[in-house]
């Protein structure tokens, strides 16, 4: 296996890890904080999610000899960030994470369930995803109105990154965010001591609490956006590049890893699309049989970044919340554009995806159940009714 290692795989894997982590860690932190996690619990969740996707990436690449990259559920984290706090606090949110992980495992075990998920109309699934992330995408504009001097450098760096390369936009925005954090945000006394203490990982075990309303309001939408927004595109990327993907096996393994890490506050892990596309192409190596090494490198870097999650979380905690969520919102712009385009490209029944999008984005609740569930239910009913 070592004879397949190459410098191109090393550089591509490190770049993929940097892009994957920097473009979405703020979304993960915003999501965990929104559902009640303390700073220590959010750091624990970020750490275990990063280590989980790193371990799975290394494991899958070595077992299959393919660039089967794994990432955390960015749309799932965005959904949590737009969700209201649960009555049972973070324990209830962790219970929803456990239920979601079990559902992913079952999807890999029960073919009928996998077919049912695949049967959800693409416009409805895309509208659900767009509604989930829409609210978070508003935060950059809100931050520009409230803290313009802090958020404007981030905006400018993001724009310059877009001109250079689309994949550079969010990392450059994160770099600008770090600059603002260092030079523009006052920090209290003892900051250096806090950052030094945060270098030691502190796992936080959370006893899950289960409730039927959070199962429908959080676990079900989280499962659906993870499947529709990450797993299915991730499998498609691998197959388009000529790599066979044992979908049931990969779903079982990512679901099991998500189940193990959920009590530590970690969001689900799933197949990656964007970083997998980077590591499946010729940049990783001319020989497709040797590209899997880029995924091994990327996964190893994720594990290292996971160990540093406490330091990252502590550093980010000094920034205004609106500044952090604005970075997360900028990172989700490409996903919002793609999901809106897919939701409304079929003009024969626009009312159905529109209803799904509006109900999901509204953050309404009915009978204690969130708008994401009602958007999927009502939008799906409209879709099938109009088709008939």
Secondary structure as GFF3:
##gff-version 3
##sequence-region A 1 388
A	DSSP	three_ten_helix	2	4	.	.	.	ID=ss1
A	DSSP	alpha_helix	7	22	.	.	.	ID=ss2
A	DSSP	alpha_helix	25	34	.	.	.	ID=ss3
A	DSSP	alpha_helix	39	64	.	.	.	ID=ss4
A	DSSP	beta_strand	70	72	.	.	.	ID=ss5
A	DSSP	alpha_helix	74	81	.	.	.	ID=ss6
A	DSSP	alpha_helix	89	109	.	.	.	ID=ss7
A	DSSP	alpha_helix	111	118	.	.	.	ID=ss8
A	DSSP	alpha_helix	122	137	.	.	.	ID=ss9
A	DSSP	alpha_helix	139	146	.	.	.	ID=ss10
A	DSSP	alpha_helix	148	164	.	.	.	ID=ss11
A	DSSP	alpha_helix	166	183	.	.	.	ID=ss12
A	DSSP	alpha_helix	191	198	.	.	.	ID=ss13
A	DSSP	alpha_helix	212	214	.	.	.	ID=ss14
A	DSSP	pi_helix	215	219	.	.	.	ID=ss15
A	DSSP	alpha_helix	220	226	.	.	.	ID=ss16
A	DSSP	pi_helix	227	231	.	.	.	ID=ss17
A	DSSP	alpha_helix	232	240	.	.	.	ID=ss18
A	DSSP	alpha_helix	247	262	.	.	.	ID=ss19
A	DSSP	beta_strand	269	271	.	.	.	ID=ss20
A	DSSP	alpha_helix	274	280	.	.	.	ID=ss21
A	DSSP	three_ten_helix	288	290	.	.	.	ID=ss22
A	DSSP	alpha_helix	292	307	.	.	.	ID=ss23
A	DSSP	alpha_helix	309	317	.	.	.	ID=ss24
A	DSSP	alpha_helix	321	331	.	.	.	ID=ss25
A	DSSP	alpha_helix	333	344	.	.	.	ID=ss26
A	DSSP	alpha_helix	350	361	.	.	.	ID=ss27
A	DSSP	beta_strand	365	366	.	.	.	ID=ss28
A	DSSP	beta_strand	369	370	.	.	.	ID=ss29
A	DSSP	alpha_helix	371	387	.	.	.	ID=ss30
###
